[in-house]
Amino acid sequence: MRRRQNSPTVPPAVPPAVPAAVPPAAPPAVPRTAAEPLAPAVGDPADLEREAGLARLFELHYSAMLRLAVLLGADDPENVVAEAYYQIYRKWRRLRDVAAAEAYLRSTVCNLTRMRIRHLQVARRHTENPSDEMVASAENTALLRDDQRVLIDALQQLPARQREALVLRHWLGLKESEIAAAMGISSGSVKTHTARGIAALTQAMEARR
């Protein structure tokens, strides 16, 4: 009896695997050329404008403001002017333009100097030697020419308002309206203080001869 040979077993057909969904390819990166540099971070335009305006104001008027503080009798003119610039920095956005900033700066220097002198006068009344005079520093003296020192000494003896009116008019060459704005008074008061200051200064200079 012949032995029956088994035929090889054929595995059942397997359905082809369904490929998983492939996400769309990202667009190729475009190399940045030298003509397309990274844009720098930009600050607040108002802050940039303020910084530029203050730098320009400092460059143009710092020396004049320092001389103004000296002529008005400030014992620490550098600190007075520095405080004036700080105040204008804080209030820059309220100002209309650079011209308004310059006028505000002059007015602030006048006010700060006046307040400083009043403070010193009060302080002297409570010191052991109230007759001691304020000694000008070498830096302050260097700001003045030799032919001005006698005149400045007489100028310092004037009342504050008369001194301010004369300094603003004859040293800075301001108009009456500008002086009035700087001092916070009317144009008529400017004329009065100027006339009285000239008369008192003339009398003081003649007495020194």
Protein Blocks (a to p, Z undefined) as FASTA:
>chain_A
ZZddddddddddddddddddddddddddddddfklccddddddfklmmmmmmmmmmmmmm
mmmmmmmmmmnopablmlmmmmmmmmmmmmmmmpmblmlmmmmmmmmmmmmmmmmmmmmm
mmmmmmmblmbccdddfklmmmpcfklmmmmmmmmmpcfklmmmmmmmmmnopafklmmm
mnopafklmmmmmmmmmmmmmmmmmmmZZ
